[in-house]
Amino acid sequence: MTRTNEPERSTEEIEGPEFTSIEICAGAGGQAIGLHQAGFGHLALVEIDKHAVETLGLNIDDHEVWAWEREHCDVLSADVKEFEPYRDLRKGAERLKRDGLDLLAGGVPCPPFSHAGKQLGKDDERDLFPRMLELVDTLKPRAVMIENVRGIMDPKFSDYRDLIRAKLQGGTYRGDDGQSVSEQGIGYTVSRWDVLEASDFGVPQLRPRAVLVAFRDDVIKDLKYEWPAATHEDPVSVAKALWPSMRDRYDQYSAGVHAERARESRDRWLQKATERDAELMGKGGGIAPTLVGGSKKHGGADLGPSRAKAAWKLLGVSGLGVANDIETCEKKHTEDRDLFGPDGPMLTVRQAAIIQGFPEEWDFAGGKTAQYRQVGNAFPPPVARAVGKSIIDVLKAAKERDRQR
């Protein structure tokens, strides 16, 4: 685990955030990192997976930039269906009761809407949109952010999207019996529900995500919400993103019996990844296919279905599994599998995290497979940061408007 050497500060020295958030289905912290970078202070992070909960805790405890959260954020290991904020919060309870909540965010489970699954939508027991809406009604946050896979924007889910909008802002939707149903709503305006592509924000991966942003009516009333603009005109390639870490992995064998193989394998990977980037220049560049976390019901982790593995092979990477980290590889002598395979090196968990846009210092708890699944299921932090900043722009404008009045 990466340890920081930053001096500890007293509680009095820790500057509190202007805006607060609670996040459900927090996973390994991808969305939490991005929202934190945007300027939100987290009052609670709610997650059911024990390894992800440990990941959140160890990073908040370890890094000075999370000092405020150490004092005020509850990391809760809980089923979100049983999460009751006014009952369960301890550290953040006082501020929540005093000031209310600025943002309720969550990446609700994707399988009900994923193209890789059966797309059962609201009929899937894993669908947590209803619970998210209940929490919106309970907490009355000034803003709401809900993230999911692009599949939820498919035409087959148009009725369900209408239902969700109607529950938030009022309107009609078509019920299961085909009849029109009217809703009064709970006082929110859905400002945008659209798809953001992670590669537009410097993430070296094809990862489109559907994001809903809504504001309480009294907040947005005379203001305009601006959807996040791309921060990168050209995507960051896998070759550029992974070169420093690949170099470190191969440099471990720069001397000794594997020296020649290491040099040849490293150069072969770099050439292949660079050539792929040049080949696709102007067409999306040599970015990675979408990482997937995989299912707990099936074996170890790999880099996805056959099409994804084929795309990784063109980038000089074997998608048949996940490599050991540098120290474990050397200790267990897994070089042939991890580095010198015919399709190229496998990715380590750390390299998968780079592809997902995690900061270098963010650590993951659990075994290799558990760590990889946390990474593969994450929302890229740079995208969450962009959305968070766009929300804060409105919250700041609303605060200034109300102050002047």
PAVOSE-130992 format. One record per residue (C-alpha): residue number from 1; x, y, z; residue in one letter. Coordinates in pm, 1 decimal. Last residue first. Layout:
PAVOSE-130992
NODE   n        x        y        z res
NODE NUM        X        Y        Z   A
...
This chain:
PAVOSE-130992
NODE   n        x        y        z res
NODE 405  -3176.2   3834.3   -255.9   R
NODE 404  -2803.3   3871.0   -307.7   Q
NODE 403  -2735.4   3560.9   -103.5   R
NODE 402  -2993.4   3360.7   -299.4   D
NODE 401  -2828.6   3442.1   -629.8   R
NODE 400  -2482.2   3368.5   -489.6   E
NODE 399  -2595.0   3031.7   -358.8   K
NODE 398  -2766.7   2946.6   -685.3   A
NODE 397  -2456.8   3037.5   -886.1   A
NODE 396  -2240.3   2825.2   -659.7   K
NODE 395  -2477.5   2527.8   -685.4   L
NODE 394  -2493.2   2566.3  -1064.5   V
NODE 393  -2114.2   2567.9  -1108.3   D
NODE 392  -2092.5   2285.5   -853.1   I
NODE 391  -2294.9   2062.0  -1083.7   I
NODE 390  -2062.9   2121.2  -1380.8   S
NODE 389  -1763.2   2059.1  -1155.0   K
NODE 388  -1908.0   1726.2  -1041.8   G
NODE 387  -1972.0   1618.3  -1400.8   V
NODE 386  -1609.6   1690.5  -1493.5   A
NODE 385  -1477.6   1519.6  -1179.8   R
NODE 384  -1694.4   1213.1  -1240.4   A
NODE 383  -1546.7   1187.4  -1590.8   V
NODE 382  -1190.2   1218.0  -1458.4   P
NODE 381  -1265.4    957.6  -1185.7   P
NODE 380  -1366.5    681.4  -1428.9   P
NODE 379  -1674.1    499.0  -1290.6   F
NODE 378  -1557.7    165.4  -1151.9   A
NODE 377  -1664.4   -190.7  -1230.7   N
NODE 376  -1331.8   -295.7  -1382.8   G
NODE 375  -1129.6   -147.7  -1096.9   V
NODE 374  -1327.6   -322.8   -824.9   Q
NODE 373  -1319.0   -642.7  -1026.6   R
NODE 372   -941.7   -615.6  -1056.2   Y
NODE 371   -900.2   -581.7   -681.1   Q
NODE 370  -1116.8   -884.7   -607.6   A
NODE 369   -921.3  -1089.2   -862.6   T
NODE 368   -584.3   -982.6   -720.6   K
NODE 367   -679.3  -1042.5   -359.0   G
NODE 366   -841.8   -781.8   -137.3   G
NODE 365   -791.9   -407.5   -100.0   A
NODE 364   -710.8   -150.2   -366.6   F
NODE 363   -478.4    148.6   -348.8   D
NODE 362   -514.2    499.7   -494.5   W
NODE 361   -173.9    670.4   -520.9   E
NODE 360   -153.7    652.9   -901.2   E
NODE 359   -480.1    836.7   -954.4   P
NODE 358   -754.8    623.7  -1111.0   F
NODE 357   -831.8    686.5  -1479.3   G
NODE 356   -972.0    345.4  -1573.1   Q
NODE 355   -673.2    258.4  -1795.3   I
NODE 354   -447.6    356.6  -1505.4   I
NODE 353   -648.7    126.4  -1276.6   A
NODE 352   -597.3   -157.9  -1525.8   A
NODE 351   -225.2    -83.7  -1500.2   Q
NODE 350   -237.4   -111.3  -1121.6   R
NODE 349   -428.9   -437.6  -1144.2   V
NODE 348   -151.7   -573.8  -1365.5   T
NODE 347   -207.4   -604.5  -1737.9   L
NODE 346   -100.4   -913.5  -1929.0   M
NODE 345    209.1   -889.1  -2143.6   P
NODE 344    211.9   -978.3  -2513.2   G
NODE 343     12.1  -1221.3  -2726.7   D
NODE 342    290.7  -1483.7  -2725.5   P
NODE 341    337.3  -1457.9  -2346.5   G
NODE 340    651.8  -1297.8  -2204.4   F
NODE 339    521.3  -1067.4  -1934.0   L
NODE 338    263.7  -1225.4  -1703.2   D
NODE 337    266.2  -1591.6  -1806.6   R
NODE 336    637.4  -1638.5  -1873.1   D
NODE 335    726.6  -1398.9  -1592.5   E
NODE 334    535.6  -1592.7  -1326.1   T
NODE 333    842.7  -1659.7  -1111.6   H
NODE 332    647.9  -1649.4   -782.9   K
NODE 331    871.6  -1387.8   -618.1   K
NODE 330    940.8  -1193.5   -936.6   E
NODE 329    574.0  -1180.4  -1034.3   C
NODE 328    472.8  -1100.6   -677.9   T
NODE 327    706.5   -798.7   -662.8   E
NODE 326    608.3   -659.0  -1002.1   I
NODE 325    232.8   -705.7   -960.4   D
NODE 324     76.9  -1029.9  -1076.9   N
NODE 323    -86.0  -1024.9  -1417.4   A
NODE 322   -457.7  -1032.3  -1495.7   V
NODE 321   -598.8  -1288.0  -1736.4   G
NODE 320   -651.6  -1384.6  -2097.9   L
NODE 319   -645.5  -1027.4  -2226.6   G
NODE 318   -291.2  -1041.7  -2362.0   S
NODE 317   -166.6   -697.0  -2457.1   V
NODE 316      2.6   -584.7  -2779.8   G
NODE 315   -261.9   -324.7  -2863.9   L
NODE 314   -403.6   -548.5  -3137.2   L
NODE 313   -423.9   -820.7  -2872.6   K
NODE 312   -631.2   -585.5  -2655.2   W
NODE 311   -888.3   -552.1  -2932.7   A
NODE 310   -906.8   -931.3  -2969.5   A
NODE 309   -955.5   -968.7  -2594.1   K
NODE 308  -1238.3   -714.7  -2608.9   A
NODE 307  -1411.6   -903.4  -2890.8   R
NODE 306  -1374.3  -1233.0  -2704.9   S
NODE 305  -1535.7  -1107.5  -2383.7   P
NODE 304  -1355.6   -914.6  -2109.3   G
NODE 303  -1010.9   -836.3  -1977.5   L
NODE 302   -978.8  -1134.3  -1744.8   D
NODE 301  -1076.2  -1204.6  -1385.5   A
NODE 300  -1085.0  -1543.1  -1219.9   G
NODE 299  -1366.3  -1793.6  -1213.4   G
NODE 298  -1736.1  -1717.3  -1274.6   H
NODE 297  -2002.5  -1644.9  -1014.6   K
NODE 296  -1835.7  -1324.1   -895.6   K
NODE 295  -1908.2  -1182.0  -1238.3   S
NODE 294  -1675.5   -968.7  -1444.5   G
NODE 293  -1541.7   -624.3  -1367.9   G
NODE 292  -1539.6   -507.9  -1725.3   V
NODE 291  -1288.8   -282.4  -1899.1   L
NODE 290  -1419.3   -119.0  -2214.4   T
NODE 289  -1179.0   -144.5  -2507.2   P
NODE 288   -847.6     36.4  -2474.1   A
NODE 287   -741.9    339.9  -2673.5   I
NODE 286   -523.4    340.7  -2983.0   G
NODE 285   -674.6    652.6  -3137.6   G
NODE 284  -1043.3    736.6  -3171.6   G
NODE 283  -1060.2    760.3  -3548.7   K
NODE 282   -829.7   1058.2  -3598.4   G
NODE 281   -525.5    840.9  -3545.2   M
NODE 280   -638.8    479.3  -3565.7   L
NODE 279   -333.2    343.4  -3746.3   E
NODE 278    -99.5    566.9  -3545.4   A
NODE 277   -238.7    432.0  -3217.2   D
NODE 276   -216.3     76.8  -3342.7   R
NODE 275    144.5    136.7  -3444.2   E
NODE 274    224.5    269.6  -3099.7   T
NODE 273     65.6    -29.6  -2922.9   A
NODE 272    249.3   -275.5  -3150.1   K
NODE 271    583.5   -100.3  -3123.0   Q
NODE 270    557.8    -65.9  -2746.3   L
NODE 269    466.1   -431.9  -2700.7   W
NODE 268    748.5   -554.5  -2923.5   R
NODE 267    997.7   -326.4  -2749.4   D
NODE 266    900.5   -463.6  -2408.4   R
NODE 265    909.3   -823.9  -2528.3   S
NODE 264   1252.2   -781.4  -2688.1   E
NODE 263   1398.5   -610.3  -2382.8   R
NODE 262   1252.1   -863.2  -2141.0   A
NODE 261   1360.4  -1159.3  -2352.5   R
NODE 260   1716.6  -1025.7  -2363.1   E
NODE 259   1733.3   -961.6  -1987.8   A
NODE 258   1560.5  -1281.7  -1870.1   H
NODE 257   1874.9  -1460.9  -1747.4   V
NODE 256   2006.3  -1163.0  -1555.5   G
NODE 255   1986.9   -787.8  -1599.4   A
NODE 254   1706.2   -574.1  -1738.3   S
NODE 253   1455.0   -803.6  -1566.5   Y
NODE 252   1295.5   -551.3  -1327.4   Q
NODE 251   1323.2   -306.3  -1616.3   D
NODE 250   1035.5   -497.0  -1779.6   Y
NODE 249    783.1   -401.6  -1513.7   R
NODE 248    908.9    -43.7  -1480.7   D
NODE 247    896.4      8.4  -1857.4   R
NODE 246    542.2   -124.8  -1866.6   M
NODE 245    446.6    120.4  -1590.0   S
NODE 244    596.1    420.5  -1772.1   P
NODE 243    454.5    310.2  -2113.3   W
NODE 242     98.9    244.4  -1997.1   L
NODE 241    -71.0    578.9  -2065.4   A
NODE 240    126.9    666.7  -2378.0   K
NODE 239     81.4    329.9  -2548.5   A
NODE 238   -279.1    303.5  -2429.3   V
NODE 237   -350.1    627.1  -2613.1   S
NODE 236   -482.9    950.2  -2462.8   V
NODE 235   -770.1   1066.6  -2680.6   P
NODE 234   -744.5   1378.9  -2898.0   D
NODE 233   -956.8   1685.8  -2828.8   E
NODE 232   -926.4   1625.5  -2456.6   H
NODE 231  -1127.8   1814.8  -2191.8   T
NODE 230  -1466.0   1737.9  -2345.6   A
NODE 229  -1740.8   1974.7  -2235.4   A
NODE 228  -1950.1   1896.0  -1928.8   P
NODE 227  -2323.4   1977.3  -1970.5   W
NODE 226  -2406.7   2336.2  -1875.3   E
NODE 225  -2703.9   2388.7  -1641.4   Y
NODE 224  -2893.9   2714.0  -1680.0   K
NODE 223  -3028.0   2912.2  -1387.1   L
NODE 222  -3368.4   3068.6  -1321.9   D
NODE 221  -3524.7   2777.1  -1125.8   K
NODE 220  -3218.9   2552.5  -1074.4   I
NODE 219  -3205.9   2564.3   -694.0   V
NODE 218  -3574.7   2599.3   -605.9   D
NODE 217  -3656.9   2317.4   -848.1   D
NODE 216  -3413.3   2071.7   -690.9   R
NODE 215  -3155.3   1983.1   -949.6   F
NODE 214  -3112.0   1683.9  -1179.2   A
NODE 213  -2815.2   1527.8  -1358.5   V
NODE 212  -2849.1   1185.7  -1521.6   L
NODE 211  -2534.0   1022.6  -1657.9   V
NODE 210  -2505.9    745.0  -1916.3   A
NODE 209  -2152.9    612.8  -1951.0   R
NODE 208  -1945.3    547.0  -2262.6   P
NODE 207  -1615.1    372.4  -2190.6   R
NODE 206  -1368.6    336.3  -2476.4   L
NODE 205  -1047.5    367.2  -2279.0   Q
NODE 204   -741.9    586.9  -2236.6   P
NODE 203   -925.8    824.4  -1996.8   V
NODE 202   -834.2   1181.7  -2089.6   G
NODE 201  -1182.2   1333.1  -2061.5   F
NODE 200  -1310.8   1267.4  -2413.7   D
NODE 199  -1192.0    906.5  -2369.6   S
NODE 198  -1457.7    862.7  -2099.5   A
NODE 197  -1747.5    912.3  -2341.8   E
NODE 196  -2043.7   1088.7  -2181.4   L
NODE 195  -2399.0    977.2  -2256.7   V
NODE 194  -2711.3   1175.6  -2175.6   D
NODE 193  -2965.7   1266.5  -1914.8   W
NODE 192  -2970.4   1643.2  -1869.4   R
NODE 191  -3141.6   1906.0  -1654.3   S
NODE 190  -3387.8   1671.3  -1487.9   V
NODE 189  -3581.7   1921.2  -1279.8   T
NODE 188  -3679.0   1822.5   -926.5   Y
NODE 187  -3975.1   1878.0   -696.6   G
NODE 186  -4092.6   1530.3   -599.5   I
NODE 185  -4296.8   1449.0   -907.4   G
NODE 184  -4668.1   1494.8   -963.4   Q
NODE 183  -4695.9   1169.7  -1155.6   E
NODE 182  -4939.6   1069.6  -1429.8   S
NODE 181  -4976.8    718.2  -1572.8   V
NODE 180  -5065.6    645.2  -1936.4   S
NODE 179  -5193.8    294.3  -1999.8   Q
NODE 178  -4982.6     20.6  -2158.5   G
NODE 177  -5055.4   -225.8  -1880.3   D
NODE 176  -4699.4   -199.7  -1751.5   D
NODE 175  -4739.0    176.7  -1724.4   G
NODE 174  -4662.2    436.5  -1988.2   R
NODE 173  -4519.6    757.9  -1848.2   Y
NODE 172  -4654.9   1097.3  -1758.1   T
NODE 171  -4519.0   1411.8  -1602.8   G
NODE 170  -4366.1   1520.3  -1274.0   G
NODE 169  -4011.2   1624.0  -1204.9   Q
NODE 168  -3848.0   1333.8  -1022.2   L
NODE 167  -4100.2   1049.7  -1048.9   K
NODE 166  -4182.6   1164.3  -1401.0   A
NODE 165  -3819.0   1152.9  -1506.0   R
NODE 164  -3783.5    800.3  -1367.5   I
NODE 163  -4102.7    685.0  -1540.1   L
NODE 162  -3999.2    840.2  -1872.5   D
NODE 161  -3666.3    657.5  -1845.6   R
NODE 160  -3859.1    335.5  -1788.5   Y
NODE 159  -4074.3    396.4  -2094.4   D
NODE 158  -3765.3    467.7  -2306.0   S
NODE 157  -3595.2    145.9  -2190.6   F
NODE 156  -3635.8    -45.6  -2518.1   K
NODE 155  -3510.2    259.8  -2708.1   P
NODE 154  -3162.8    219.7  -2558.2   D
NODE 153  -3048.3    493.3  -2315.9   M
NODE 152  -3016.4    239.2  -2033.0   I
NODE 151  -2759.1     59.6  -2245.9   G
NODE 150  -2507.3    341.2  -2203.0   R
NODE 149  -2420.2    204.7  -1861.5   V
NODE 148  -2521.1    385.6  -1543.5   N
NODE 147  -2461.3    702.8  -1345.2   E
NODE 146  -2705.8    898.9  -1130.1   I
NODE 145  -2630.9   1254.4  -1013.7   M
NODE 144  -2875.4   1448.5   -799.6   V
NODE 143  -2861.4   1810.9   -683.8   A
NODE 142  -2996.5   2023.6   -398.2   R
NODE 141  -3051.8   1709.8   -193.0   P
NODE 140  -3405.3   1638.0    -61.9   K
NODE 139  -3275.9   1362.2    170.6   L
NODE 138  -3586.1   1144.1    189.3   T
NODE 137  -3725.2   1207.4   -160.2   D
NODE 136  -3381.2   1160.8   -315.2   V
NODE 135  -3341.1    846.0   -106.2   L
NODE 134  -3665.5    705.2   -244.8   E
NODE 133  -3550.3    789.2   -596.8   L
NODE 132  -3227.2    596.7   -541.5   M
NODE 131  -3426.0    302.6   -408.9   R
NODE 130  -3638.6    295.3   -724.2   P
NODE 129  -3327.1    321.6   -945.6   F
NODE 128  -3173.5     23.4   -767.5   L
NODE 127  -3226.3   -247.6  -1029.2   D
NODE 126  -3063.4   -564.3   -896.0   R
NODE 125  -3394.5   -753.0   -883.5   E
NODE 124  -3417.7   -719.6  -1261.4   D
NODE 123  -3772.3   -642.7  -1376.7   D
NODE 122  -3688.0   -270.8  -1391.9   K
NODE 121  -3439.1   -340.9  -1669.9   G
NODE 120  -3425.2   -704.5  -1781.0   L
NODE 119  -3135.2   -628.2  -2011.4   Q
NODE 118  -3027.7   -995.3  -2042.0   K
NODE 117  -2660.7   -912.8  -1990.7   G
NODE 116  -2363.0   -789.6  -2194.2   A
NODE 115  -2569.3   -508.0  -2342.9   H
NODE 114  -2600.1   -377.0  -1988.5   S
NODE 113  -2932.0   -244.2  -1857.2   F
NODE 112  -3015.5   -469.3  -1558.7   P
NODE 111  -2640.0   -541.8  -1521.0   P
NODE 110  -2545.0   -175.7  -1445.4   C
NODE 109  -2602.5   -142.2  -1072.3   P
NODE 108  -2662.3    217.6   -953.9   V
NODE 107  -2364.9    449.9   -990.2   G
NODE 106  -2463.8    692.3   -719.2   G
NODE 105  -2480.8   1055.4   -625.0   A
NODE 104  -2681.4   1264.1   -377.7   L
NODE 103  -2550.8   1618.4   -387.8   L
NODE 102  -2587.0   1934.5   -176.2   D
NODE 101  -2721.0   1784.8    144.2   L
NODE 100  -2893.4   1963.4    431.4   G
NODE  99  -2714.3   2228.9    633.1   D
NODE  98  -2787.2   2148.0    998.4   R
NODE  97  -2915.7   1791.8    977.4   K
NODE  96  -2645.7   1684.7    730.8   L
NODE  95  -2378.2   1873.8    924.4   R
NODE  94  -2468.1   1695.8   1247.3   E
NODE  93  -2496.6   1349.5   1094.0   A
NODE  92  -2162.9   1348.8    914.2   G
NODE  91  -1960.6   1149.2   1165.0   K
NODE  90  -2252.1    925.2   1265.9   R
NODE  89  -2472.4    855.1    967.1   L
NODE  88  -2694.0    547.6    995.5   D
NODE  87  -3026.5    681.0   1124.1   R
NODE  86  -3064.4    999.9    922.4   Y
NODE  85  -2914.7    823.0    621.7   P
NODE  84  -3128.6    506.2    623.8   E
NODE  83  -2949.5    237.2    423.9   F
NODE  82  -3144.0    -89.1    406.6   E
NODE  81  -3194.8    -94.0     30.2   K
NODE  80  -2840.3     41.2     -0.3   V
NODE  79  -2709.3   -286.1    139.8   D
NODE  78  -2446.4   -177.1    385.4   A
NODE  77  -2077.1   -143.1    458.8   S
NODE  76  -2076.1    225.0    544.6   L
NODE  75  -1781.7    459.4    508.6   V
NODE  74  -1897.4    748.9    727.7   D
NODE  73  -1735.9   1079.1    633.8   C
NODE  72  -1672.1   1367.1    875.5   H
NODE  71  -1334.8   1334.3   1046.0   E
NODE  70  -1152.3   1112.0    801.0   R
NODE  69  -1344.3   1289.0    526.1   E
NODE  68  -1171.8   1617.7    612.6   W
NODE  67   -830.5   1449.4    592.0   A
NODE  66   -895.3   1307.6    245.0   W
NODE  65   -620.2   1515.2     81.7   V
NODE  64   -390.9   1377.5    352.7   E
NODE  63   -408.2   1024.4    221.0   H
NODE  62   -397.7    704.6    424.4   D
NODE  61   -720.3    685.6    624.6   D
NODE  60   -935.3    783.6    326.9   I
NODE  59   -742.2    533.8    116.5   N
NODE  58   -775.0    247.4    365.5   L
NODE  57  -1143.7    306.7    419.4   G
NODE  56  -1245.6    319.9     56.0   L
NODE  55  -1051.5      4.1    -26.6   T
NODE  54  -1196.3   -177.4    275.2   E
NODE  53  -1546.6    -92.9    156.0   V
NODE  52  -1450.7   -216.7   -191.0   A
NODE  51  -1333.0   -547.2    -43.2   H
NODE  50  -1652.5   -587.7    161.2   K
NODE  49  -1887.1   -526.5   -132.6   D
NODE  48  -2204.7   -355.5     -4.7   I
NODE  47  -2113.0     10.1    -52.0   E
NODE  46  -2225.1    341.2     99.6   V
NODE  45  -1994.5    642.9    104.5   L
NODE  44  -2109.5    908.3    351.5   A
NODE  43  -2058.5   1276.0    431.0   L
NODE  42  -1832.5   1328.5    130.4   H
NODE  41  -1680.0   1670.4     70.7   G
NODE  40  -1740.0   1792.7   -282.1   F
NODE  39  -1489.2   2010.3   -466.3   G
NODE  38  -1441.8   1866.8   -815.2   A
NODE  37  -1153.0   1653.0   -690.3   Q
NODE  36  -1387.3   1500.5   -432.4   H
NODE  35  -1644.2   1433.7   -704.5   L
NODE  34  -1378.3   1258.0   -911.0   G
NODE  33  -1248.3   1050.7   -622.1   I
NODE  32  -1598.5    951.3   -508.5   A
NODE  31  -1691.6    844.7   -862.1   Q
NODE  30  -1398.1    606.9   -883.5   G
NODE  29  -1422.1    504.8   -517.5   G
NODE  28  -1385.3    127.8   -509.7   A
NODE  27  -1760.4     74.1   -525.4   G
NODE  26  -1966.1    374.6   -415.1   A
NODE  25  -2304.0    208.2   -461.6   C
NODE  24  -2449.2    508.7   -277.5   I
NODE  23  -2279.5    846.4   -256.0   E
NODE  22  -2353.2   1126.1    -13.0   I
NODE  21  -2234.5   1473.9   -101.1   S
NODE  20  -2129.7   1801.8     53.1   T
NODE  19  -2048.5   2148.3    -78.5   F
NODE  18  -1829.4   2428.6     55.2   E
NODE  17  -1568.1   2184.5    176.3   P
NODE  16  -1410.7   2215.4    523.5   G
NODE  15  -1058.7   2339.5    573.0   E
NODE  14   -859.4   2111.1    799.1   I
NODE  13   -656.7   2320.0   1041.8   E
NODE  12   -904.3   2282.9   1329.6   E
NODE  11   -901.6   1903.2   1290.9   T
NODE  10   -526.7   1901.9   1348.0   S
NODE   9   -294.4   1838.3   1059.7   R
NODE   8    -90.5   1527.3    990.4   E
NODE   7    235.4   1576.4    805.6   P
NODE   6    250.1   1426.8    455.0   E
NODE   5    458.0   1113.9    423.0   N
NODE   4    193.2    922.3    232.0   T
NODE   3    185.1    545.3    229.2   R
NODE   2    124.4    348.3    -86.0   T
NODE   1      0.0      0.0      0.0   M
